[in-house]
Amino acid sequence: MTEQRVVEKREHDPGTPVLSVTGVSKSFFGVRVLHDVDLELFSGRVHGLVGENGAGKSTLMKIIAGVYERDTGEIVLAGEAVDHTHPIQAMRAGIATVFQEFNLLPERSVAENVFLGREPRRAGFVDNKGMASRTAELLAELGIDFIDPTARVGTLTVAEQQIVEVVKALSFDARVISMDEPTAALADNEVELLYEIVRKLAARGVAVLYVSHRLKEVFDLCDTITVLKDGALVSSGPAAELDTPELVRRMVGRSISTFFPPVVAGTAVGETRLSVADAGNAYLDGIDFELRAGEILGVAGLQGSGRTELAEAVFGAVPFTRGRVELDGRPVRIANPRAGVKAGLALVTEDRKAQGLALGQSVVDNALLVIRGVFARRTPAARRTVPGILSSLEVSSRGLDQEVQYLSGGNQQKVVLAKWLATGPRVVVFDEPTRGIDVGAKIAVYQLMRELAHQGVAILMISSELPEVIGMSDRILAMHDGRLVAELPGDSTEEAVLLAAAGHASGAAA
């Protein structure tokens, strides 16, 4: 935070809170998940709500939104006590929530979604023209001119659908808008658009409650930050009085110095485990690199550079169609994921829900997915070892039979890791390994990566978070336009990695 920003924040008197939460508690099945939490939101201010998974953030948001009823405490909106028992009640009162899972009908138009259930009428018929016109006005208030009110929602990007949710909130004349992990599914170039929308909402006098695991966003956007831990309030105060190390300490109870754990003592980089030479396909070209046992090789690149395509090619999901691939010095042809698994490769995908898990199945069944699909004869033995793997990963669940859809994002990611560890891989490809999980879960993933490297596993880590790439990698490869354009040492600066990823590298070509 700059000194000027601190002064500006202290000079601005927020006045009376538009929404006040006092002493709110909530229990589920006898387990208390919120303990006498207080929160104040002010008009024209962006209020960050942070904490690890399980800290109580989502529960508090849903109580404010009318999804859950509180056990104790009081909620006051614009000076009046409210007791909303349904989200529609809260919306009509001026409290709107944009959840991670959008509540939109893909086959209907933007305008129809914005005014769903309360369509304006004219002469007894739905006034489609008037509805589209009003939607266009709301979009214009946010400076959005690229969304057609008559367009079918199913044709929009995730970022555009998020805008529709915000416009729907504005159509209720919302005084409070809560946003739950709003950038979790956005591409890098779409995040700045969200920033602009949040700032415009605040400029309109809306109180914004912003929940995110991405601490940079919290500091970029928020005037005030509230920290929850284990369902209790840790602190609430001006963002300008915090920095990242202190915020992390309050969230997880330990210093950020442990954020990127050091190399495990005794870890040795060994012989070349995976070698790719002059390889390519429809999306990649001239891919050359070597990955050694016990090494973490980071891959950085801008949006669209080909990072995920590289992961898919190595694993055989979208295989290389030319070039040479060797595993432990022997030529291999990885034509599909099954061949990749049999060769000793594992791919921890970026989208764990869509590609990594069977959400309706249990924890143990998910951990056995790959074994059952590729090494069916090993299933009985794996069923005996998988509980130990899950335990070592500290997966928090009500039991191995619990469906994974009810686990936190961090615990879901640990189940994905367990699924692959059960196969005993020699090479693990991590594609955005910590996307959408909290700080504590990130540290657990990093510690696991260090331990795997110590055991001689070769790790290819692809990430859009430069601190993560620099903090965890022994070497860094930069990608640009489907090619590996540079190799840099693991302790490179963010500026050097960005320059390389933008095609202006001064380092040696990979």
ZICORWO-V201798 format. One line per field, one symbol per residue. psi: psi as a letter, one per 30 degrees, with the letter a starting at -180 (. if undefined). A space follows every 10 residues. Layout:
psi: ???
//
This chain:
psi: kleeeeeeef fjjfbkkfkk kkhklkkkhf kkfkjhkkkk kkkgkkjkjl llkgfgeeee efeefgelkl elakkkjhfk klikgkeeee effgjlkjle jkiljfflle eeeegkfhkk lkhflkieee eeeeeeeeee fggjggkkff kkefflleee eeeeeeeeee fghkfkkkkj hfgegkleff eeeeeeeeee eeffgkkkjj kkfjfeeeee fkekkkkkkh glkelkakef glleeeeeee efgllffgej klkkkfkkkb lkekkkkhll afflkhjklk klkgkjjkkl llkgfgeeee eeeefgeilk flakkkjhfk kljifleeee effglkjjle ieeeffljef lleeeefgee eefeieffee eefefeeeee effhkjlflf fkkffgllee eeeeeeeeee fffhlfkkjj jifgkgllee eeeeeeeeee eeeefgkkkj jkkfjeeeee ffkelkkkkk hgljflkllf glleeeeeee fgghkflkk.
//
